Structures are given as C-alpha cells and as structure tokens.
Amino acid sequence: KVLDMTNNSATRIHNLLSAASKQPDSKPVVAGWIEIFGVEEKNAHKQVVLVVNKLNLAFNEIERIRSFLQNSRFNESVYSRTFAKAEAALSPQILHAQWNSIKQHLTPDVFVSLEYCGEILPAEEAVVAAEDLDRIKELIKQLRSLLDDSSVPVALKVLVEHHISIIDAALSDYPIIGAASLKRAAKDA
C-alpha cells in the first residue's frame, strides 16, 4: 500500500519500506536498494556509497518522526519497537545479506505505526506526482544531450553539468526527504 494523501516523513518512509517489502527474499540487499533508490551509477563501489547515503537520509527521516512524537509528548513505548524495526531494515550493516534480512523487520505493526504517524504529522508539502518527476528527469536528460552536442566553452559546460548534478541529486532524494531535497539544491546552486 502506497500512502499519498500527504507528504511528510512518515508517509515517505512508509512508501520506501512498502517498496522494500516487495523485493524477493533471495535478492542481495545492495541490489535491492540500488533498484529502489534508482541508483544509476555503474561503479560498484560508488553504488554502495550512494545506497548508504540514501539509507542515512531515510534514517534521519525516522529521527524527524521520533522528534515530532517526543515533542508532542507521545509515550515512547508506543512507537519505539516499531521504529527500531524500521531502523534495522534501513541499516547499512546488512548490505552484504539477502533481502529476507530486511523483510524480517518489516512486520505489519511497522506499517500501521507509520500510517498512524503519517496521519498525525503535519503535511510538509503537496506531493509531486511521480509522472512530473519523471518528466523533469527526461528534460534534464535532454539538457545533458544538448550540452554534450553543443560548442559552448568547456568551462561553461562544466558549470552547467555541476548544476545538473545538483538537480539530479535533489530529484533522487525527493522520495526520501521531500521538498527538503529541492530546497537544498536551490541553496547549493
């Protein structure tokens, strides 16, 4: 079940873990995360670094949910066990394992807890449709192609490529951290 009613940390983590729950048990964990995160890097070492970075973003989102709940004076015993399971599923320590090592932590109570949190946490922003993100990614791809085929000076190409990379990173991180990725890209540009 994909949650799309509001966009906040809980709905994004719910959606991420829902995608994780659909991976085959025998799939290597790194390969599963590469697929889920849409990592397009060819270098295996860089793939692992990118996966770990995405897992760190997801882990930070769980911390944001926990912080909201603590500040709202929710009893920690209500959510601590399910959050521990979600954190275990997102742990880089099991990247060498098979996907069933992830799934063992993705029990129904984790999803119920995240659904509840998705309801009580405030909406952070309107959800950007996947089709819109895909269209932007296609436009970026076209821009890259135009840049490659152009006769603009190398220094300008390098500058434009740098900004394209910032946009690519923001679009890649959007499903995990939401509009914060876009704000970070605007700041970094």
C-alpha positions in Angstrom: 0.0 0.0 0.0 1.4 3.4 -1.0 0.4 6.4 1.0 0.0 9.5 -1.0 -2.5 11.6 0.9 0.1 13.9 2.5 3.8 14.3 2.2 5.6 14.0 5.4 8.5 12.0 6.9 6.2 9.1 7.9 4.5 8.7 4.6 7.8 8.8 2.7 9.3 6.2 5.0 6.1 4.1 4.7 6.4 4.2 0.9 10.1 3.4 1.0 9.5 0.4 3.3 6.5 -0.7 1.2 8.7 -0.9 -1.8 11.3 -2.8 0.2 8.7 -5.3 1.3 8.1 -6.3 -2.3 11.6 -7.3 -3.1 12.3 -11.1 -3.5 13.7 -12.8 -0.4 16.8 -14.0 -2.1 17.8 -10.7 -3.7 21.1 -9.2 -2.4 20.4 -6.3 -0.2 22.6 -3.9 -2.1 20.9 -4.8 -5.4 17.5 -4.3 -3.9 18.4 -0.8 -2.6 20.0 0.1 -5.9 16.7 -0.7 -7.6 14.5 1.0 -5.0 16.6 4.2 -5.0 17.1 4.2 -8.7 20.9 4.3 -8.5 22.3 4.6 -12.0 26.0 4.6 -11.1 27.9 1.8 -12.9 30.9 1.7 -10.4 30.0 -1.0 -7.8 31.9 0.9 -5.0 30.2 4.1 -5.7 26.8 2.3 -5.8 27.4 1.2 -2.3 28.3 4.7 -1.2 25.2 6.1 -2.8 23.0 3.4 -1.2 24.5 4.1 2.2 23.9 7.9 1.7 20.2 7.2 0.8 19.8 4.9 3.8 21.2 7.7 6.0 18.6 10.1 4.6 15.9 7.6 5.5 17.3 7.0 8.9 17.3 10.8 9.5 13.6 10.9 8.5 12.8 8.4 11.2 14.7 10.6 13.6 12.5 13.5 12.5 9.3 11.5 13.2 10.7 10.4 16.6 11.5 14.1 17.4 8.0 15.2 16.5 6.4 12.5 18.6 8.7 13.3 21.6 7.9 17.0 21.3 4.2 16.1 21.2 4.6 14.1 24.4 3.6 10.7 22.9 4.6 7.8 25.0 7.8 6.4 23.6 6.8 2.9 24.3 4.0 3.2 21.7 6.4 3.6 18.8 9.9 2.7 19.9 9.7 -1.0 19.0 8.4 -0.4 15.5 10.9 2.4 14.9 13.7 0.1 15.9 12.5 -2.5 13.3 12.3 0.2 10.6 15.9 1.3 11.6 17.1 -2.3 11.4 15.6 -2.6 8.0 17.5 0.5 6.9 20.8 -0.5 8.4 23.9 -0.5 6.2 25.2 -3.3 8.4 23.2 -5.8 6.5 24.1 -4.7 3.0 26.0 -7.9 2.5 22.9 -10.1 3.3 19.9 -11.3 1.3 16.7 -9.4 1.2 14.9 -11.6 3.7 17.2 -10.0 6.3 15.3 -6.7 5.5 11.9 -8.3 5.4 12.1 -9.9 8.8 11.9 -6.3 10.2 9.0 -5.2 8.0 6.2 -6.6 10.1 2.6 -5.3 9.9 3.0 -3.2 13.1 5.8 -1.2 11.4 3.4 -0.2 8.6 0.5 0.5 11.0 2.7 2.7 13.1 4.0 4.7 10.1 0.4 5.0 8.7 -0.6 6.4 12.1 2.3 8.8 12.2 1.5 9.8 8.6 -1.9 10.9 9.8 -0.7 12.9 12.9 2.4 14.5 11.5 1.7 17.8 9.7 1.8 17.8 5.9 5.1 19.3 4.8 4.2 20.0 1.2 2.0 18.8 -1.6 3.1 15.6 -3.2 4.8 15.9 -6.6 3.5 13.2 -8.8 5.9 10.6 -10.0 5.0 11.4 -13.6 6.0 15.0 -13.0 9.4 13.9 -11.5 9.9 11.6 -14.5 9.2 14.4 -16.9 11.7 16.7 -15.2 14.3 13.9 -15.3 13.6 13.5 -19.0 14.1 17.2 -19.5 17.4 17.0 -17.6 18.5 14.2 -19.8 17.7 16.2 -22.9 19.6 19.2 -21.5 22.6 16.9 -20.9 22.4 15.7 -24.5 22.1 19.3 -25.8 25.1 20.3 -23.7 27.2 17.3 -25.0 26.4 18.3 -28.6 27.0 22.0 -28.2 30.0 24.1 -28.9 29.9 26.1 -25.7 33.2 26.6 -23.9 34.4 23.8 -21.6 34.2 26.0 -18.5 30.5 26.7 -19.2 29.8 23.0 -19.8 31.4 22.1 -16.5 29.4 24.7 -14.7 26.1 23.6 -16.3 26.9 19.9 -15.6 27.6 20.8 -12.0 24.1 22.3 -11.7 22.6 19.4 -13.5 24.2 17.1 -11.0 22.7 19.1 -8.1 19.3 18.8 -9.7 19.7 15.1 -10.3 20.6 14.6 -6.6 17.6 16.6 -5.5 15.3 14.5 -7.7 16.8 11.3 -6.5 16.5 12.3 -2.8 12.9 13.7 -3.2 11.1 10.4 -2.4 13.0 10.1 0.8 13.2 13.6 2.2 10.6 15.5 0.2 11.0 19.2 -0.7 14.0 19.5 1.6 16.0 18.0 -1.3 14.8 20.7 -3.6 15.5 23.4 -1.1 19.0 22.1 -0.6 19.5 22.1 -4.3 18.4 25.7 -4.6 20.8 26.6 -1.8 23.7 24.6 -3.3 23.2 26.1 -6.8 
